[in-house]
């Protein structure tokens, strides 16, 4: 009798484990892009290029990521800032005023869009240094999806987009590969479907009933 109970416990536990592993490995493929109208410097600029306001001429330009297929979960590239200053030499510096940048993500698979908003107080730049940093926000937190969380339109379904860091530190014109390049890194993942939670819950409930039955017989 004890052997039969143990067999039932192992069977139910194994079933729950299989369902949990299945939920974790249910990879999908998400197609997304940041190459949309609305991805831009804002506040009188409204373009993908921002010029310095004082000193040697420097430019901060954003290159959106083109349409990309990404296995879920996966680390992703949402685009690159490129800081250039052809006339920066020696200790000479140039200054950028404060700015705001909107980064729009289009989840083509689920038919939803969302917007990360970056703000910066500006900073100074020389050929080998930069004090510019961009702080990202998205109410609530730094996550788009699942569902309508962080969505400007549509529904992300089970898909979610996260920024790897709430701050992007813009590297100096002579740093990075290529020089002056700063990548906005994120992650794409998938939340388990409600049905999956229900299946796992059912498995755990069965495990509890078997354990109770064993206690009553002992």
Steps between C-alpha positions, in 0.01 A plus 500: 500500500782738589670410173187586303470835679864580427448407136204738481699778667791454259262488203318821596826675592652397169193627315524838673873517422442419134234772475730753669791412270264519203394849605862615536608358164200614297715719276335718239630735234422872533550745216555859611640831380594840639510657156170684543375859482519627856847363571680833519650783703209720607449850633548712192737256330280213379766308312751220551790747517590739783773765464712648777416852609842639595864443405622269225232350281391161633203283402304232683309284252269204565474206261187291567518124474334377184239223505643213703391147585596399853464166675326536835659547746790692348723804545420757233637818344251788487733736315826694526604852594806622310694796643733674256716811528734534200652825626551393863873493577705512816320642803245695300139422592154544357172519687160339450194657661235293677279289274228236487497193276203276419576138410198329343494119487264328255413140584402383153407150615244614756396825333596737780722805548653659808734787578806526724571865588860607556599828666844655531640810663751518215872510563845575364692309237863494391679259266554251785226575754123536532281583800169451317263244644139419417258384770213287374148490642180319416209497743480257668869412516712414198288225349260485205250216516369249558152609397448873481764592760705789362315483167431812295272290281400136462573208730838331552331170590747279691802695368692751707789736422744615770796739491817341637592823679298808602795719394692518169849645543599662169862409428766740374557551125817288514351216706304192400464302177445683278644805682234704680239224486266428794246218464162513675468144625182326602340162549195336351324226695166327521270470801341157555144474375226491769413148384853390583465632854171313530662174391786543747253585774299188419811286521596646836142454626515133400827466686339642814202263477725196464705607801181547706375157396827345607480664844144378553598140421804510726 
